Amino acid sequence: MTDIKKIIKGCLAGDRRDQELLYRRHSAKLYAVCLQYSGNDEEARDILQEGFIKIFENLHHYKHEGSFEGWIRRIVVNTALERYRNRHNLYRVDDIDLISEPEAEPDNEDYAGLQAIDLLYIIRELPPKYRMVFNLFAIEGYSHKEIGNMLNISEGTSKSNLSRARSILQRRVSSYTGIKKSMVNG
Amino acid sequence: MVDRSAHIDLFFRNGLKEFEVLPPADIWDDIKPVIGRKQQSFFILRIAAVSTILVSLGAVSFLLTRSLSDKFNGPAISFNQETIPEGTYVAKAEPAKAVLYKQSAVISNAGVSDDIYPAANNEEVRFNLPEIKLFNPSYRESYLQKNINDDSFIGPKMTQDNSSSPEPVNFIPENPGIIKSDNNGSKWSIGALASPTYYSRFNFGSDASKELTKSEKAALSYSGGIEFSYKVNRRISLQTGLYYSSLGQKVTGVSSFSGFRPYYDAKNGSDFIIQTSTGTITSYNNDIFLLDSKMGSRVLTRYTVNVFDPYKAELKYIDNSLLQNFSYLEVPLLLKYKVIDRKIDFNIIGGISYNILVSNSAYTYAEGIKYYIGKTEGLNVVTFSSSLGMGMEYSLSKRIFLNFEPTFRYYLTPVGNLTGSSIHPFSFGVLSGFLYKF
């Protein structure tokens, strides 16, 4: 029996040590995901907490097919989505945004100087609806149709939001790189 | 442009791929007790379920044993000869022990002759019976057999050999309620039953869903329909039927106003969505304006307070709550076990029901007027429920019975299919009505 199988079995049997072990092993990675989907640390904390409760509650549904890490990540992402849906409008007024702004011309900047923490800050600065679409499309790899269903928006809105998100990100990445370079050069 | 866009996607994806941030140390302390509590509550539920089954089985066996032992509580047969020669049997009968005759008559029934001659006080009684051994356990068996399998038994028919009493004497059992005549061997029954029900629900969903449940209350619910039952044997029957059941729920914290239609026309679209724990109510009534009356976020609309003020627009206030109604057609498949077979029968009834959602509505109500709002979306069309109850049948005539069925029902599948919501209703009601056996 693999290590993770043993831990899961222990968790299902109510073993406190295994439950804590599972949490300690995966919480750092999942907290990074929570930060990516939330606007502030408090929200990220709530998502992680709620997400882990769901993981423990639904552990018996995990069939040991596919990666466990992927399975728990999906639960946390879904928790973040649920929270977003509850806090933001369910109705399709987003369609108003269909008239998209012209996309900013990307600068020929080199992004190499940016760290993961910088990228996280840049993503978190996005307005929630752009952040959600960008995370789901670019990071999780969902299609616009799937995103539309998840966020109760049209496919067109999803595309438009992604385009805006990319445009904002490109601008911010450029300015961050600029700031970093000027800091390095003194 | 596309390449550039894809590039930034990839840049972020790769950049955040292995990214980890240690969460605040106290999060685990908050998670730990919640998991423990949930596991404990499941454990308690399991214990409760097992205890219920054990108590039910215990009660059934106790009642069954008592019911049987009641039938044997007559005085001992007082024949003073253990072996009686064929042809002429002599017994000393004691007065005031009618059961003696009843029991000896049973032996006679089980044996050969129906003609038994009851004795006068301390008189010798002659029986025309073949040789039988009294107190033989097999008689007890045969008596048991007789009383369990043959409901038609009322009491022995006895005739006296004495010329002073030439007429046959019918013995009436000491307690006429103990042994009841069957309804001419009726196998089928049909009945009509109805009941108001107390309805509530368990919410195993997310915290957000539980938060919504806090301002929701059970409203008037009822159930009724027809049932058919087939008697497999004396104690076991199969029961099915068709019931209509209506579950109600009151959602507080949402104010409703009428007279919104002119504004709706002007703004070309009224779109109110009300979040509830069971699903989302979508408003189809353009004349009704809905507003969160508390600091909450049940009502999702573009007409927020800073866009539209119903008081300034002089809309008519209706109420500060909404009512949701869910109607189901139910097809139960139940097993009925007769625990006590007396004048009033007691049955334990349990099984499952297949429930089909036939209608659902949301409305608000004031001064006797019902204002239809819309429908709840996100409900499961088919649900399954389990039920456990006790049926009491009181015989009004040979074929007609008054029936009471206190029944507890629990929905095994959630009523809604919204993510994060897991509402399992349960109800308690006393179905009452009439049964006709044929």
Interface residues (C-beta under 8 A of the other chain):
Chain A: G14 R16 Q19 E20 Y23 R24 S27 A28 K29 Y31 A32 L35 Q36 R45 L48 Q49 E50 F52 I53 K54 F56 E57 N78 T79 E82 R83 N86 R87 N89 L90 Y91 V93 E103 P106 Y111 L114 Q115 A116 I117 L119 L120 I123 F134 F137 A138 I139 S163 R166 L169 Q170 V173
Chain B: M1 R4 S5 I8 D9 F11 F12 R13 G15 L16 E18 F19 E20 V21 L22 P23 P24 I27 W28 D30 I31 K32 V34 I35 K38 Q39 S206 D207 A208 D271 I273 Q275 T280 S297 L300 T301 R302 T419 G420
